[in-house]
Amino acid sequence: MVSTRFVGNGPSYFYIMDVARGIAALAVVLWHWQHFFFKGALPVSFDRESQPLYDVFFLFYEKGWLAVDFFFILSGFIFFWLYYDSIRERKISAWKFFLLRFSRLYPLHLLTLLLVVFLQWVAIRLHGQAFVYPMNDVYHFFLNLFLVVAWGFQKGFSFNAPVWSVSVEVLLYALFFLLVWLLRLRFWHILLLAILGFWLQGYASLVGRGIFAFYMGGVVCFVFSAFNRRGIASRWIWGLTSICFVMWGVTLFHFRSGRAFNLFDFFLRDQGLITKVQWVELWTVGVLLPVSVLCMALFESRRLGGPIPGKWLGDISYSSYLLHFPLQLIFFILAHWLGFDDKIFYSSGVWFAYFLSLIFLSLAFHRFYERPVQRLIRRYYRDWE
């Protein structure tokens, strides 16, 4: 039987993916720039192409929501790489696995949740309604508090709503641990789980979306491990990267013009086999992004040395992701308190001020809150053991 062990078959740390994760977090922030033009839960008199630096960042302004799926793919890859063997061989307990994830995710989530509670109260006092996300009641507060806000119990988006993807990740981590522990998942199991996730999107869209992308990341991890075990990574890297560039070029052309996939649209969408949104999800999350992650992993396996320029973007990705909506609330409150209307957010100056503030706050929270609290929790666990 061919070994499926990942440990020792490649890099100990994927710095390129770290930087990519940081860029993806900022892509979500750009996608959410439209929040500044919402009245209640919908944009009003919003000109998408007038957003700051639209021609440079049009992909993120138009398709930034796909960056969340990229997070899930990266999580799937990294979790299979780091934990698959340890869980399957019973070297890590469920409690330790939970504690590692809890110490990483929960402290900043709790802080930003409480911050948004206060800021939404201020926004309602000044503006008469909540900013963007309306379901800010006690019921949804407790869903947020226990990070089950995207498990199907919610009635809509609430509080620091981007945390829905963290909520889905928590569920994915639990399922991952149980399935690897109990079933010792193989490649075909993982591929079937990805297909199941794609199908589930029609019934539980957020959870299905997470399962689809997470297990596509697992598929990529198995493929990468096989390349390394057989010593053929160097033979594939340039050819696969060239194919990846062509795929990105065709995809960007389609996103810009809407014409590149007309033939596929005829066979899939126009024949009633798949919706347009599902087709974008299937191509991007099922093919393009997994191939991109595989290329990143192959390049990492050939790269020598430690951290690369831009690693700090990966370090602050979680902070920037969870802090960007509270910061939007602060900018929204200040703008209306000073008497400006929504058009001020078409200003490049305001755009730069927002992003500089976000990066500064993310660096500060990562260094002085995230990491110290994480170490404190883990140290307490070691002492308690």
C-alpha positions in Angstrom: 0.0 0.0 0.0 1.3 3.4 -0.9 2.0 5.6 2.1 -0.2 8.7 2.5 1.9 10.3 5.1 2.5 14.0 4.5 5.1 14.7 7.2 8.6 15.0 5.7 7.3 15.0 2.1 7.5 18.8 1.7 8.0 22.2 3.3 7.3 22.7 7.0 5.7 26.1 6.3 4.0 27.5 3.3 5.1 31.2 3.2 3.7 31.8 -0.3 0.2 30.7 0.8 0.6 32.9 3.8 1.0 36.0 1.6 -1.8 34.8 -0.7 -4.1 34.5 2.3 -3.3 38.1 3.3 -4.1 39.4 -0.1 -7.3 37.4 -0.1 -8.3 39.1 3.2 -7.8 42.5 1.6 -9.8 41.3 -1.5 -12.8 40.7 0.8 -12.3 44.2 2.3 -12.5 45.7 -1.2 -15.6 43.6 -2.0 -17.2 45.1 1.1 -16.4 48.7 0.1 -19.9 48.8 -1.3 -21.2 48.7 2.3 -20.6 52.5 2.5 -23.4 52.9 0.0 -26.0 50.8 1.7 -29.2 52.1 3.1 -30.2 49.4 5.6 -29.3 46.1 4.0 -29.2 47.2 0.3 -27.1 49.6 -1.7 -28.8 52.8 -3.0 -27.6 54.9 -5.9 -24.4 52.9 -6.0 -22.0 53.2 -9.0 -19.7 50.2 -8.7 -17.3 51.4 -11.3 -16.8 54.8 -9.5 -15.2 53.1 -6.5 -11.6 54.2 -5.8 -9.0 52.7 -8.1 -11.7 50.5 -9.7 -9.6 49.8 -12.9 -6.7 48.5 -10.8 -8.8 46.4 -8.3 -11.8 45.5 -10.5 -11.4 41.8 -9.8 -11.7 42.3 -6.1 -14.6 44.8 -6.4 -16.5 42.5 -8.7 -15.5 39.0 -7.4 -13.9 39.6 -4.0 -16.5 37.3 -2.4 -14.6 34.3 -4.0 -11.7 35.1 -1.7 -13.6 33.5 1.1 -13.7 30.2 -0.9 -9.9 30.7 -1.3 -9.6 30.8 2.5 -11.5 27.5 2.8 -9.3 25.9 0.1 -6.1 27.1 1.9 -7.5 25.8 5.3 -8.3 22.4 3.8 -4.8 22.1 2.3 -3.0 23.3 5.5 -5.2 21.2 7.9 -4.6 18.0 5.9 -0.9 18.8 5.7 -0.5 19.6 9.4 -3.0 17.4 11.1 -4.1 14.5 8.9 -1.3 12.1 10.1 -1.5 13.2 13.7 -5.2 12.6 13.9 -5.2 9.4 12.0 -2.5 8.0 14.2 -4.1 9.2 17.4 -1.2 11.5 18.2 -3.4 14.5 19.0 -6.5 14.5 21.2 -9.8 16.1 20.4 -9.3 18.5 23.4 -5.9 19.7 22.2 -7.1 20.1 18.7 -10.1 22.2 20.0 -7.8 24.3 22.2 -5.4 25.1 19.4 -8.3 26.3 17.2 -10.1 28.1 20.1 -6.9 30.0 21.1 -6.4 31.1 17.5 -9.9 32.1 16.6 -12.0 33.0 19.5 -10.3 35.9 21.4 -10.4 38.3 18.5 -13.9 37.2 17.5 -15.2 37.9 21.0 -13.5 41.4 21.1 -14.8 42.4 17.6 -18.3 41.1 18.4 -18.5 43.3 21.5 -17.1 46.2 19.6 -19.7 45.9 16.8 -22.5 45.7 19.4 -21.4 49.1 20.7 -20.8 50.7 17.3 -24.1 49.5 15.9 -25.8 51.0 18.9 -24.1 54.3 18.1 -25.0 54.0 14.4 -28.7 53.4 15.3 -28.7 56.4 17.6 -27.2 58.7 15.0 -28.7 57.3 11.8 -31.9 55.6 12.9 -31.0 52.1 11.6 -28.2 49.5 11.7 -25.3 49.8 9.3 -25.7 47.0 6.6 -26.5 44.0 8.8 -29.9 44.3 10.5 -30.3 41.1 12.6 -28.7 42.5 15.7 -30.9 41.0 18.4 -30.3 38.9 21.5 -30.9 35.6 19.6 -28.3 36.4 17.0 -25.9 37.7 19.6 -25.8 34.3 21.2 -25.4 32.6 17.8 -22.4 34.8 17.3 -21.1 34.3 20.8 -21.0 30.5 20.3 -19.8 30.8 16.7 -22.7 28.9 15.3 -24.0 31.9 13.4 -23.8 30.2 9.9 -24.9 26.7 10.8 -28.5 27.2 9.6 -30.0 28.7 12.8 -29.6 32.3 11.7 -32.4 34.4 10.1 -29.9 36.7 8.3 -26.5 38.3 8.7 -25.9 40.0 12.0 -23.3 41.9 14.0 -19.8 41.4 12.6 -21.2 39.4 9.8 -18.0 38.4 7.9 -17.4 36.1 10.8 -19.9 33.7 9.1 -16.9 32.1 7.3 -15.1 31.6 10.7 -18.3 29.9 12.0 -18.3 27.6 9.0 -14.6 26.9 9.5 -15.3 25.8 13.1 -17.8 23.3 11.8 -15.4 22.2 9.1 -12.7 21.6 11.7 -15.0 19.5 13.9 -16.1 17.4 10.9 -12.5 17.1 9.7 -11.3 15.8 13.0 -14.2 13.3 13.4 -14.0 12.0 9.9 -10.2 11.5 9.9 -10.3 10.0 13.4 -13.1 7.6 12.7 -12.8 6.8 9.0 -9.1 7.6 8.2 -10.1 9.4 5.0 -8.5 8.5 1.7 -8.3 10.5 -1.4 -11.5 9.3 -3.0 -13.4 10.0 0.3 -12.1 13.6 0.2 -13.1 14.0 -3.4 -16.6 12.7 -2.7 -16.9 15.1 0.2 -16.0 18.0 -2.0 -18.7 16.9 -4.5 -21.2 16.5 -1.6 -20.4 20.1 -0.5 -21.0 21.5 -4.0 -24.4 19.7 -4.1 -25.3 20.9 -0.5 -25.0 24.5 -1.6 -28.5 24.3 -3.0 -29.8 23.5 0.5 -27.4 25.0 3.0 -25.4 27.4 0.9 -22.9 28.7 3.5 -22.0 25.3 4.9 -22.0 23.6 1.5 -19.8 26.3 0.2 -17.3 25.7 3.0 -17.3 21.9 2.6 -16.8 22.1 -1.1 -13.8 24.4 -0.9 -12.2 22.9 2.2 -12.2 19.4 0.8 -10.9 20.7 -2.6 -8.0 21.9 -0.5 -7.7 18.4 0.9 -7.6 17.0 -2.7 -4.8 19.4 -3.6 -2.9 18.4 -0.5 -3.1 14.7 -1.5 -1.9 15.5 -5.1 1.0 17.6 -3.8 2.0 14.9 -1.4 2.0 12.3 -4.2 4.1 14.6 -6.4 6.7 14.9 -3.6 6.7 11.2 -2.7 7.4 10.3 -6.4 10.0 13.0 -6.9 8.2 14.5 -9.9 7.4 17.9 -8.6 10.2 19.6 -10.5 9.0 18.0 -13.8 5.4 19.4 -13.3 6.0 22.8 -11.8 6.6 25.0 -14.9 4.1 23.3 -17.2 1.4 23.4 -14.5 2.2 27.1 -13.8 1.9 27.9 -17.5 -1.5 26.2 -17.6 -2.5 28.1 -14.5 -1.5 31.5 -16.0 -3.6 30.7 -19.1 -6.6 29.7 -16.9 -6.3 33.0 -15.0 -6.0 35.0 -18.2 -9.2 33.4 -19.6 -11.0 33.8 -16.3 -10.1 37.5 -15.9 -11.2 38.1 -19.5 -14.5 36.5 -18.7 -15.0 38.5 -15.5 -14.2 41.7 -17.5 -16.1 40.9 -20.7 -18.5 38.1 -19.8 -17.8 36.3 -23.1 -15.0 33.8 -22.5 -17.2 30.9 -21.3 -20.2 31.4 -23.7 -19.8 27.9 -25.1 -19.8 26.3 -21.6 -22.8 28.5 -20.7 -24.7 27.0 -23.6 -24.0 23.4 -22.6 -24.4 23.9 -18.8 -26.4 26.9 -17.9 -28.7 27.3 -20.9 -29.5 23.6 -20.9 -30.7 23.9 -17.3 -27.9 21.7 -15.8 -26.3 24.4 -13.7 -26.9 28.1 -12.8 -24.5 30.8 -13.7 -23.5 31.3 -10.1 -22.9 27.6 -9.7 -20.8 27.6 -12.9 -18.6 30.4 -11.6 -18.2 28.5 -8.3 -17.5 25.2 -10.0 -14.8 26.6 -12.3 -13.2 29.0 -9.8 -13.4 26.9 -6.6 -13.3 23.5 -8.2 -10.5 24.1 -10.8 -8.8 27.5 -10.9 -8.0 28.1 -7.3 -7.0 24.5 -6.4 -4.6 24.5 -9.4 -3.3 27.8 -8.1 -2.7 26.5 -4.6 -1.0 23.4 -6.1 1.4 25.7 -8.0 2.1 27.7 -4.8 2.9 24.4 -2.9 5.2 23.2 -5.7 7.1 26.5 -5.7 7.4 26.4 -1.9 8.8 22.9 -2.1 11.6 24.2 -4.4 12.2 27.4 -2.5 15.1 27.6 0.0 15.1 29.9 3.0 12.7 31.3 5.5 10.0 34.0 5.4 9.5 36.0 2.2 8.6 39.7 1.7 5.0 40.2 2.4 4.7 37.5 5.1 3.3 40.2 7.4 0.2 40.3 5.2 -0.5 36.7 6.1 0.2 37.3 9.8 -2.5 40.0 9.9 -5.0 38.3 7.6 -7.3 37.2 10.5 -7.1 40.6 12.2 -7.7 42.5 9.0 -10.6 40.2 8.1 -12.4 40.6 11.5 -11.5 44.3 12.0 -12.6 45.6 8.6 -16.3 45.8 9.3 -15.9 47.5 12.8 -13.6 50.0 11.1 -16.2 50.5 8.4 -18.7 51.3 11.1 -16.3 53.8 12.6 -15.8 55.6 9.3 -19.5 55.5 8.6 -20.3 57.0 12.0 -17.7 59.7 11.6 -18.7 60.7 8.1 -22.4 61.1 9.1 -21.5 62.9 12.3 -19.4 65.4 10.4 -22.2 65.9 7.9 -20.8 64.1 4.8 -23.0 62.0 2.6 -22.1 58.6 1.1 -20.3 60.1 -2.0 -17.3 60.8 0.2 -16.5 57.1 0.0 -15.8 57.5 -3.7 -12.8 59.5 -2.7 -9.4 57.9 -3.1 -8.2 59.9 -0.1 -10.8 58.3 2.2 -9.9 54.9 0.6 -6.2 55.3 1.5 -7.0 56.6 5.0 -9.3 53.5 5.6 -6.7 51.0 4.4 -3.8 52.6 6.2 -5.9 52.6 9.4 -6.9 48.9 8.8 -3.3 47.8 8.3 -2.0 49.7 11.3 -4.8 48.4 13.5 -4.3 44.8 12.2 -0.6 44.9 12.9 -1.2 46.3 16.4 -4.0 43.8 17.3 -1.9 40.8 15.9 1.1 41.8 17.9 -0.4 43.0 21.2 -3.7 41.1 21.4 -3.9 38.0 19.1 -0.5 36.5 19.8 -0.3 37.2 23.5 -3.7 35.9 24.3 -3.1 32.8 22.2 0.1 32.1 24.0 -1.6 32.7 27.4 -4.4 30.2 26.6 -1.9 27.6 25.4 0.4 28.1 28.3 -2.4 27.7 30.7 -3.4 24.4 29.0 0.2 23.1 29.3 0.3 24.0 33.0 -3.1 22.5 33.6 -2.0 19.2 31.9 
